[in-house]
């Protein structure tokens, strides 16, 4: 298999056109096509983190995530390809048997450490304690959310062949949305679709990320009405939408991130949220390994 670093930008991700919705043109930037596991937005988040870890001559990567975390699976494989030992701190009890995501991480050499949800939340909020415990390792926060990840996500829109008015992406930590917003032209806007319930502080978090990089915090908006009960919550209507989408389109989506994003995008376009003839670029952030769980 090719090294992780050689996967990035070797070939521009394809763009797939969808049928217009209510006069709105929709193109999809297929980051999922970069690689089935390390692709999507995760490779952009990891790019500079792994570069810095190499520069520091560190041998171990430590990160955090849930049992279905795309970031965990991607870090395991990218770390293996780049010669790092990887450790994943996983939220909750160890599932028996392991799901496909965690099996993928283990097969690619990641050591999994399961901790209860209360401790996980505490360490997520006090990540410096993780760094203190794993001295001599390179520590990446949950979801790969840090300044180097934002730097990588600023490159997602590099060398696109066409112009657009609005870029749309799913939002968990807000890192990808911040990076996209920082790379926009003055006439463009970013729209994030939150997959989290009750994430009232998400807008401010993204605003701070952008302001810290001297960007324009007025170039993004987050929609909070399409979480379908919360992160990874099963919803019959959403599942039907994803199944129908996958049966009729040339590429797949999953219900955790991209399913919610495309549902919101189609619904908002139908409700005339976007002016007619708006050119939208939807970011397919990958995560398709979830479909095998």
N, C-alpha and C positions, 0 to 999 in steps of 0.2 A: 504493500500500500504506500502511496505517496506520503511524504511528510506533511504534517498539518500546515506548516507555513507555505508550502507550495500549492495548497488548495486555494488560497486566497487570491482572487483577481487573476488567476491563470487564464480563465475565460470569464467574460462578463456574465452575470446571471441572466437567464432568459427573461423576457417580458411576454406575458400572455395577456391577450385582449379578451375581455368579457363582453357580452352583449350589453349595450347601453341600457340604463335603467332610468326611465322618466327623463330622458334627454341628457343624462349624465354619462360621460365616457369614463370607463373604468379599465385601467391597466394594472397588471399584477407583477411586481418585481419578485421573481422566484428565487429567493435566497435559499429555499429548501433544496434547490437543484445543485447547490454547491457540493453538498455531501449529505448522505442520509442521516448521519449522527452529529457530525461536527458542523454541519451547515446551518442555515438560518442565521439569526442574529447572533447566535452564540459564538461563531467563529470570529466575528468582529469584536465581541466583548473580550475574547481570550487573547486576541492577537498581541496586543502590547503588554498584557500581563505576563505572557510567556516570554516575550522578548526581554522584559526587565528581570524576570527570574533567572534567565540565562546570563544576563549581564552581571548579576549579583552572584553568579556561580552557585545558586541554591539547587538542591537536588530533589526537594519534596514540595509538592503543591497541596495545600489544605483548603477545602472549601465546604460550603454548607448547602443543604437543599432538602426538599421533600422527597418522598418515595417515588414520585413520578417526574422528578425534576429533569428537564431537558439539559440544564446546565451541568448536573452531576454526570450524566451520560457523556456529554460532550467533553467535559474536563478530563474524564478518565481516558478517553480515546486520544485526545490531543496530547495529554501528558505522556501517554505511552509512546506516541509517535515522536515526541520531542525528548524522550529519555528521562522523564521525571517519574519518581514515585508519587502516587496520588492518594490522598486520604479524604474521604467524604463524611462529614458529620450530618447524619440523616435524622430528620424530625420524626419522632414517634417510635413505636415498637417495630422490631424487624418482622416484616410480613413473611409468612410461611405458606407456600413457597415464595421465593423472591419473584417480583414482577419482572417484565422484560427490561424495563429501564435499569433496575438494580442489577439484574443478571448481566446486562451489557457492561455496566461499570465494573463488576467483578471480573468478567472475562478479560477486560482490558487493564486489569491489574490494580484497580482501586481497592483500598482497604476501607470498609464501611464501619462507622461507629454510630450506633443508634442511641439517641438520648430522648427523654420525654419532652413533650411539647412545651412545658413551662420553662425548662432549662434552655431549650432551643431558642425560644423567644427572648430569653434573657441574654444569651450569648449573641444573638443577632443584634440586639440593641447595644450590647457592650462588646463589640467585636475586638476591641483591644485586648480583652481577656483571652480570646482565642490565640491572638498573636503572641501573647506572653507565654501561654502554655506550649505552643508549638514553636519555640525559639529555633531559629535556623531553618525554618520552612518559609515558603512564600504563601501567604494567606489571602484568599480571594473571598469577599463577602458572598452571601446568598444571591443566587442569580447572576453572579459576576458583576455586581453593581458597584463600580468605583470610577474614579476619574479616568483611569486608563481604558476602561470599557467605553466610557463616553467618547474618548478620543477615537477608538476603533469604530464606533457607530457613526461618527461623523463622516466616515468613508463609504457608508452604504450607498449613497446617492452619487458616487463618483462616476463620471463618464457615461451618464445616461444619454441615450440617443435622442430622446424627446423631452420637451418641456411639459410641465404639469402645473396645476393650480393648488392642489391639496394632496399631501401625503398622509396616508392613514395607516396606523399600526395598532396592534393590541398592546396593552400596558399592564405590566405587573409591578416592577420596581420603578419604572419611569426612565431608566437609563437609555433605552433605545430611542424613546421619544425625545429625550433631551439631545442626544447626538444628532438625530434627524433634524430637529429644529435649528440647531447650531449650523447646519450645512445648507439651510434654505436660502434662496434668493429673496430679495426684499418683497417681491409681489406674491410670494408663496406662503401657505399656511400648513400647519401640521395638526392632525386630529388624532387623538389617542382614544381608544376604547378600553376602559378599565375592566379587567376581569375580576376585580376584587369588590366585595361588598363592604360598604362602610369606609371606603378609603378616602375620607374627607380631606386628609392632609396631603394627598397625592399631588394635587395641583401646586401646592406651595413647595413641595419637595422638588418637583420638576423645575419650577420657577427659580429656585435657589441654584440648582445645577446649572441652568442656563446663564443666570446672572453671574455666577462665579467665573464663567468662561467669557464674560463680556458679550454675551449674546442678547437677542431681543426676546424677553419673556412674554411679549404680546403676540408672538407668532404661533402659539399653540393653544389648543382647547382640548379638554378631556370630557368625554361623555361617560356618565356614571350609571346609565339606565339599562345596561346590557350585561350585567353580571350574572343573571339567571340564578340568583340565590346565593352566589358566592363562588370563590375559586374552586374549580373542579366539581362543583355541585352538579349532580345529574338532573337534567331537565328534558322532559319528553319532547317539547316543541323544538328545543335547540338540537336534540339528537336527530329528529326528523329532518330538520333543515340540513344538517351535516350529511346525513345519508343521501338526501336528494341531490345535494351539491356534488358529492363524490360520484354519484351515478351519472351525472349529466355534464361534468366538466372534464377537462383533460388532465387535471391534477387533483390531488387530495388535500383535504384540510382535516383538522382534529377539533374536538369540542372544547378544549381548555382555553386556547388562545385564538387561533385563526378562525375557528367556528364562530366564536362570539364576535370577532371583528367583522367577518363577512356578513353575518346576520345583521349587525348594526348598520353596516354600510348599505346593504340592500334596503333595509327598513327606512333609514334616513333619506336615501335617494327617492324612495317611493313617496315619502311625506314632504318632498320638496324642501328639504333642509339645505340642499345645495342648489345654487342657481342653474338654470338650464345651460348646457354646453360646458359645464365645469369639467375639467380634466383631472381625474383622480388617479393617483398612483397608490395602490394598496401593497403593503409590504408583507409578503408571506414569510413569516419568521421561523418556519420549520416545525420541529416538534412532532414529526410524523411517527417517530418510534412509539408514541403513545398508543397508536392504533393497534399495535401488536401486543399491548398489555392485556 
